Amino acid sequence: MTPVEQVKLKRAGVGLRACNPDKACDGMTLFAPLGTDSTVYLIDLGGEIVHTWCMPYPPGLYGYLTERGTLVYNGRVDGHDGDFLSSTPWKGGALLEVDWQGEVLWEVRHPDHHHDGIRLASGNALLLCLTEIPCAMAQRVAGGNPGSEHNGRMYADYLVEMTTDGRIVWEWRSWEHLEPESYPIVNSQDERSEWTHANSVVELADGNLMLSFRHLSAVVIVDRRTGGVVFKLGPPLLHNQHAPSILPNGNMLIFDNGTHRARLPYSRVIEIDPTTREVVWSYEETPPIAFFSPIISNAQRLWNGNTLINEGTSGRLFEVTAEGELVWEYINPYFSGPTARDQQNSVFRAYRYPWDHIAKAMDTAVGHAGELCTQLNDVLRWLVRRRAISLQSRASSR
């Protein structure tokens, strides 16, 4: 007898699940499955692999392509036993930049690094870090589950800017600029081992920094010169959100996880006018609980007006139009875990890039003839697959 597949997502089907090439935004999608796999994947609209990077570390937690066409990657480097960060699934430790073929251009390490690290416009690295805060400060933090501190300790976030040769040139410490009375842990279910639990940092066009604090259900903008908070968006509008980004029109796009929202929690993607604090666009599913990722996840506004959404916990990447029509869907087929019950295909973040961006990445890697032939084969394979999708779509519509 054929054994029954024990992983629900695998039974339902993985890989490409839907594609309308006439409405989907043409490009390639980048993602790094969470777990022990250290491979970063770049796929086309047909779900076919166009390129992979084999990284020296498993993801902690994702990578992205720079304007130069290189890959910046957050890797997981575990510390010693008993270390709080090493006991979490969102430990980092290393930030590195590689070219198209995975050659490391630079690498920095920091034992407190977690969740996010980016390459600044200056060329320096900025790491999101975590450390223990003074007991007197911790006692002023309201909310959370009483007595759930980690060995009686509470941790909070700070930022570290480093040169690519590892010299620290700037720091920002959350506990020096956030008043605990104004920033409580919002949900009583959350552990008090962490106060802020930042999950992303973004450099804005003016050099200021945008941070997402999950435990506070707040997005803040920090003035780079003074360290002060110049903008705050929080509850009841946000619920344990992830990955805020600034759109070309100045609005914010946020994956609002909704972990403890109402009796039946659900997720949504919202576009917010930061001036009025009003939601000007949102995506939810019917029924709302059909779309839910209690942790991780992100959304990206694409250049044709569509939105790419990563429902992270289930590894579901999908694209919707401004009207909410689903036009592309892909389920991450790469699972990790020693047993079926432990297997998961979660994706922290996913991004799509236009073809000219990918071409730039390939240009950085052109070396000898053999490398060039490999890249040309990648391009031809992608073009053939793209043509096949288009023909298939036209045939099915007749």
C-alpha positions in Angstrom: 0.0 0.0 0.0 1.1 3.5 -0.7 1.6 5.4 2.6 -0.4 8.5 3.2 1.6 11.8 3.0 1.6 13.1 6.6 2.3 16.8 5.7 -1.0 18.6 4.9 0.6 21.1 2.6 2.3 18.4 0.5 -1.0 16.6 0.2 -2.7 19.8 -1.1 0.1 20.3 -3.6 3.2 22.4 -3.9 5.0 24.5 -6.5 3.1 26.5 -9.0 -0.6 26.4 -8.3 -2.0 29.2 -10.5 -0.7 31.7 -13.1 -2.5 34.3 -15.3 0.5 35.6 -17.4 -1.7 38.3 -18.9 -2.3 39.9 -15.4 0.7 38.7 -13.3 3.7 41.0 -13.0 6.5 39.8 -15.3 9.6 39.0 -13.3 11.4 36.6 -11.0 10.7 35.8 -7.4 13.5 35.4 -4.8 13.0 33.4 -1.5 15.1 31.5 1.0 13.2 28.6 2.7 13.6 28.6 6.5 15.3 25.6 8.2 18.6 23.8 7.6 18.7 24.4 3.8 21.1 27.1 2.9 19.9 27.6 -0.7 18.4 30.8 -2.0 16.0 30.3 -4.9 15.1 32.5 -7.9 12.0 31.3 -9.8 10.1 32.5 -12.9 6.4 32.9 -13.2 6.1 29.2 -14.2 7.6 28.2 -10.9 10.8 27.0 -12.6 14.2 27.6 -11.0 16.2 30.2 -12.9 19.1 30.4 -10.4 20.2 29.4 -7.0 22.8 30.5 -4.5 24.3 28.0 -2.1 25.1 30.1 1.0 27.6 29.2 3.7 24.9 29.5 6.4 21.3 28.6 6.8 19.0 31.6 6.5 18.6 33.9 9.5 16.2 34.7 8.0 16.3 35.9 4.4 18.1 37.6 1.5 17.4 40.3 -1.0 19.0 41.7 -4.3 20.6 45.1 -4.2 20.4 47.8 -6.9 23.9 46.7 -7.9 22.5 43.2 -8.6 24.3 41.5 -5.7 22.6 39.3 -3.0 22.6 40.5 0.6 22.0 37.6 2.9 21.3 37.2 6.7 22.8 33.9 7.9 22.4 32.0 11.1 25.5 31.4 13.2 24.6 29.8 16.5 26.4 30.9 19.7 27.0 28.9 22.9 24.5 26.8 24.8 22.2 28.8 27.0 22.5 31.9 24.8 19.0 33.4 24.5 19.2 34.2 20.8 20.5 30.8 19.9 17.4 29.3 21.5 15.2 31.2 19.1 14.3 30.4 15.5 15.1 34.0 14.4 18.8 34.0 15.4 21.2 35.7 12.9 24.8 36.2 13.5 26.2 37.0 10.0 25.4 39.5 7.2 27.1 39.0 3.9 27.0 40.2 0.3 27.6 37.8 -2.6 27.7 38.1 -6.4 25.7 36.0 -8.9 27.8 32.9 -8.4 27.9 33.1 -4.6 31.3 34.6 -4.2 31.5 36.4 -0.9 32.3 40.1 -1.4 32.2 40.9 2.3 30.9 39.5 5.6 30.4 40.8 9.0 29.4 39.0 12.2 27.8 40.1 15.5 26.6 37.7 18.2 23.5 39.8 19.0 22.3 40.0 15.4 18.8 38.7 14.7 15.9 39.0 12.1 17.3 41.7 9.8 20.4 43.2 8.4 20.8 45.5 5.4 23.4 47.3 3.3 23.1 51.0 3.7 23.3 53.5 0.9 26.7 54.4 2.3 27.9 50.9 1.7 28.0 50.1 5.4 26.1 47.3 7.1 23.2 47.9 9.5 22.3 45.0 11.9 19.3 44.6 14.1 20.5 43.3 17.4 19.2 42.2 20.8 20.6 42.5 24.4 19.5 42.4 28.0 18.1 45.7 29.4 18.5 46.9 33.0 16.2 45.4 35.6 14.9 48.8 36.6 13.9 49.5 33.0 12.3 46.0 32.6 10.1 46.6 35.6 8.6 49.7 34.0 7.4 47.7 30.9 3.7 46.9 31.2 1.9 44.0 29.5 2.8 40.5 28.4 2.5 37.3 30.4 3.7 37.9 34.0 6.7 36.0 35.1 7.6 34.9 31.5 11.0 36.6 31.4 13.9 34.5 30.2 15.6 33.4 33.5 14.3 36.6 35.0 15.7 38.7 32.2 14.2 41.0 29.6 15.8 41.8 26.2 15.3 44.7 23.8 16.6 45.8 20.4 19.4 48.0 19.3 21.0 48.9 15.9 24.6 48.5 15.0 26.2 50.1 12.0 29.4 48.5 10.8 31.9 49.0 8.0 32.2 45.9 5.8 35.6 45.2 7.5 33.7 44.9 10.8 34.3 48.3 12.5 31.4 49.6 14.6 30.7 53.2 13.7 27.2 53.9 15.1 24.6 52.4 17.5 21.0 53.2 18.5 19.5 51.6 21.6 15.8 51.4 21.8 15.7 51.6 25.7 17.4 55.0 25.5 14.7 56.5 23.2 11.4 54.6 24.0 9.6 55.3 27.2 8.3 52.0 28.6 5.0 53.7 29.8 4.3 54.7 26.1 5.3 51.4 24.6 3.7 48.4 26.5 3.8 44.8 25.3 0.3 44.8 23.6 -0.8 41.2 24.0 -1.1 39.5 27.3 -0.2 36.2 25.6 3.3 37.4 24.6 6.3 36.5 26.8 8.1 39.2 28.7 11.5 37.8 27.7 11.5 40.5 25.0 10.2 44.0 25.2 10.2 45.2 21.6 10.9 42.2 19.3 11.9 44.1 16.2 11.5 42.2 13.0 12.7 44.6 10.3 14.7 47.8 9.7 14.4 49.9 6.6 16.6 52.8 5.5 14.5 55.6 4.1 15.3 58.1 1.3 16.2 60.8 3.8 18.5 58.5 5.8 16.1 58.0 8.6 15.3 54.4 9.8 12.0 52.7 10.0 11.6 49.9 12.5 8.8 47.3 13.1 8.3 46.2 16.7 6.1 43.1 16.9 5.5 43.0 20.6 4.5 46.7 20.6 2.4 46.3 17.4 4.1 49.5 16.3 6.0 50.9 13.4 8.3 53.8 14.2 10.6 56.1 12.2 13.9 57.1 14.0 15.7 60.3 13.2 19.2 59.2 12.2 20.8 62.4 13.6 19.1 62.6 17.0 17.9 59.1 17.6 14.5 60.3 18.5 11.2 58.8 17.3 9.6 61.2 14.8 6.7 58.9 13.7 4.7 56.2 15.4 1.9 54.0 14.1 0.5 51.4 16.4 -2.6 49.7 17.9 -5.5 49.3 17.4 -4.6 49.7 13.7 -1.7 47.2 13.8 -1.6 43.7 15.2 1.9 42.1 15.4 2.8 43.4 12.0 5.9 42.6 9.8 7.9 44.2 7.0 6.6 47.8 6.5 7.8 49.5 3.3 7.4 52.9 1.9 5.7 53.1 -1.5 6.5 55.6 -4.3 3.4 57.6 -3.3 4.6 58.0 0.3 2.2 55.5 1.8 3.2 52.5 3.9 2.6 48.9 2.9 2.4 46.5 5.9 1.8 42.8 6.4 -0.6 43.0 9.4 -0.4 39.5 10.9 -3.3 39.8 13.3 -2.0 37.1 15.6 -4.4 38.0 18.5 -7.0 39.9 16.5 -10.5 39.2 17.7 -12.0 35.8 18.5 -10.9 34.3 15.1 -7.6 35.8 14.1 -6.8 36.6 10.5 -4.1 38.4 8.5 -4.4 41.3 6.0 -2.1 43.5 3.9 -2.8 47.2 4.3 -1.7 50.4 2.6 -1.8 53.3 5.0 -1.6 57.0 4.4 0.9 58.1 7.1 -0.5 61.6 7.2 -4.1 60.6 8.0 -3.4 57.1 9.5 -6.1 55.9 7.2 -6.2 52.5 5.4 -6.5 53.4 1.7 -6.1 49.8 0.4 -6.3 46.4 1.9 -6.3 42.7 1.0 -8.2 40.1 3.0 -9.7 36.8 2.0 -13.2 35.4 2.4 -13.7 34.2 5.0 -10.9 36.3 6.6 -9.4 33.3 8.5 -8.6 31.7 5.2 -5.6 34.1 5.0 -3.6 33.9 8.2 0.1 33.8 9.1 0.6 34.5 12.8 4.3 35.1 12.4 6.9 36.2 9.7 5.6 37.2 6.2 5.7 40.3 4.0 4.2 42.1 1.0 5.6 43.9 -1.9 3.9 46.4 -4.2 5.0 45.5 -7.8 5.7 47.9 -10.6 2.4 47.1 -12.5 0.3 47.9 -9.4 -0.2 44.3 -8.3 0.9 43.2 -4.8 3.1 40.1 -4.1 2.2 38.6 -0.7 4.1 36.0 1.3 1.9 34.1 3.7 5.0 33.0 5.5 4.1 30.2 7.8 2.6 28.1 5.0 5.2 29.1 2.4 2.4 30.5 0.2 3.5 33.2 -2.2 0.8 34.8 -4.2 0.0 37.9 -6.3 -3.2 39.9 -6.4 -4.3 42.9 -8.5 -5.5 46.2 -7.0 -9.0 44.8 -7.1 -8.0 41.7 -5.1 -8.0 39.2 -8.0 -5.5 36.4 -7.4 -3.3 36.0 -10.6 -0.3 33.9 -9.4 0.2 31.4 -6.6 3.2 29.3 -5.6 3.7 27.0 -2.6 7.2 26.6 -1.4 8.1 22.9 -2.1 11.2 22.8 0.0 10.5 21.4 3.4 12.9 21.0 6.3 12.8 18.8 9.4 14.0 15.4 10.4 10.5 13.9 10.6 7.2 14.5 8.8 5.7 16.1 11.9 8.6 18.6 12.1 8.7 19.5 8.4 7.9 23.0 7.4 8.2 25.2 4.3 8.0 28.6 5.9 9.4 31.7 4.1 10.3 34.8 6.1 10.2 37.1 3.1 9.9 36.9 -0.7 10.6 39.6 -3.3 10.0 39.8 -7.1 12.5 41.6 -9.4 12.1 42.7 -13.0 14.2 41.1 -15.8 16.6 44.1 -16.1 17.4 43.8 -12.4 18.3 40.2 -12.9 20.4 41.0 -16.0 22.3 43.5 -13.8 23.0 40.7 -11.3 24.3 38.5 -14.1 26.5 41.2 -15.5 28.4 41.3 -12.2 29.3 37.7 -12.6 30.5 37.6 -16.2 33.9 36.1 -16.1 35.3 33.3 -18.3 33.4 31.8 -21.2 32.1 28.8 -19.3 30.4 31.1 -16.7 28.9 33.2 -19.5 27.5 30.0 -21.2 25.9 29.0 -18.0 24.2 32.3 -17.6 23.0 32.3 -21.2 21.5 28.9 -20.7 19.7 30.2 -17.7 18.3 33.1 -19.8 17.2 30.8 -22.6 15.5 28.4 -20.2 13.6 31.2 -18.6 12.5 32.7 -22.0 11.4 29.3 -23.3 9.4 28.7 -20.1 7.8 32.1 -20.3 6.7 31.5 -23.9 5.2 28.2 -22.9 3.2 29.8 -20.1 1.9 32.4 -22.5 0.9 29.8 -25.1 -0.8 27.6 -22.5 -2.8 30.5 -21.3 -4.0 31.5 -24.7 -4.9 27.9 -25.5 -6.9 27.5 -22.4 -8.9 30.7 -23.1 -10.1 29.5 -26.5 
